[in-house]
């Protein structure tokens, strides 16, 4: 990662792109960003394996290869809309961790 990207992330108070991806893979986070049309959007999202759907041929966005086509775009699983969504990294305003998804009760296996 270059120094400019690190400085921009620090000034905006957001994780670097690499750190954001790691956070998404381990947690549920709330991302506040500005859409290309200027609208503000707040999305609760993740890339946790236990929360996103398995990759299928019928849903191209479920495959990692398709989600990582553009370096400028971050593709995530929207836990509220239950669908794949994306946003531009350079349009992020704030990132917050959702604490309840880290709770022990959430991460325990469900008895069947």
N, C-alpha and C positions, 0 to 999 in steps of 0.2 A: 504494500500500500504506500502511496506516495505521501509526502509531508503535507501537501496542499489538502488532500482529502482528510487527513487526520486533523488539520487545523480547522477546516470548515466544520467537521463533526463536533469538535470541542467548542467552537464559537456558538454553534446552534444548540449545544447541550444534548446531542443525540449520539448514539453509538456509531462507530465506523461501520461501513457496509459489512465487513467480515464479522464484527462483533454482533451486528443486528441479526445476521443469518444464524449465528450460534445461539443467540437468545431465542430466536424463533424456533429452532430445532429442539430447545429444552423447555420452553415456557409458552404461556399465552400472554401476548402483549397487546396493548392498545396503541395504535398508531394514529396520530393526528397529522393529516397532510392536506395539501391543496391540490385539487384536481386540475387538469390542464385547462378547463373552462373557467377556473377561478373559484369554484365552489369549495368550501371547507368540508372535509369528511373525517369522521372518526370511526375506526374499524378495530374490532377485537379479532386478532388473528394468531395463527400458529403454523409451524411446520412439524409439530410433534408427531411422531409415527403412530402413537396410540390414539390420535384425534383426527388425523386426516384420512381420507379414504385410500384404499389400495389402488395402485396404478392399474388402469385397464386400457385396452386398445380402443374402446368406444369413447373414452374421455381423454383426449390428448393432453389437457392441462394437468392430469394426474401423474404424468410422467415427468421425471426430473429433467430429462433432456429438453423437452419442450418448454418447461418453466424457466430454464436458464438461457434461452436464446439471446436475450438482450441484457447486457451488463448494467444498463441504466434502470431497468425495471425489476422490482421485487415482486414475485408471485407468491401468494400465501393462501392458506385455507381460512376463510372467514367463518368463525365459529358461530356467529349469530345467523348469517344468511345461509350457512351450510353449503358453501360453494367456493370455487376458486376465484380470487380477485387479484388485482395487481395495482401497484402504485410506483411512481418514479421516486427513487431514493433521494434525488435532489429537491423534491417537493415536500419532504417530511418536515413538520413543525415541532413535533414532540413524540416521545416514546415512553410508555409506562408499563411496568410489569403488573399483571393481574394476579394478586396474591392468592385468591381462593383456589386457583388451579395448582398451586404448590402445596396445598394442605394435604396431610396424610390421608384423610378420608377420600380425597379425590383419586389418589394414585394407587389405592388398594384394589386388588382384583375383585370383581363382582362375583358373589356366590350365585351359582346357577342351580 
